[in-house]
């Protein structure tokens, strides 16, 4: 018997018995806009409630009037971004405005499928990030969010607030390796 055969025989003879998977309860939780906003603001983001999606341009003009290079398919943009956009052009983006699909109240995250990003790197290379979110798509917790992914497209990313890191001296740095600010426009 070879070493390989001995190892495989040992594994086969020491296989644990199968057990049934536990029943995981579904926790309802608080899926309110207020909870989402509170948590998002606690992690360094900002949330602004709008009446309709059409008001997004007004909000961008109000809060980001001084930014020059904007990439978006929701509001007026002057930087065209697509899958083939070079890193040199992406580096120049001051503000990206992207449609989010699911907001999670328990941790202030927003699910952004790749199909909404214009370019995979855009949410992470921009200086400032604005995600647009339908208030009806805010859920209480991650379990509920994952249950909705099949309907939306399950390749993407949950984004939570602006980029941040803290070193061993406990110095918090915002925008260390991604967007320096994140706003969610909730309509």
Buried (B, 14 or more C-beta within 10 A) or exposed (E): EEEEEEEEEEEEEEEEEEEEEEEEEEEEBEBEBEBBBBBBBEBBBBBBBBEEBEBBBEBBEEBBEEBEBBBBEBBEBEBEBEEEBEEEBBEBBBBBBBBBBBBBBBBBBBBBBBEBBBBEBBBBBBBBBBBBBBEEBBBBBBBBBBEBBEEBEEEBBBBBBBBBEEEEEEEEEBBEEBBBBBBBBBB
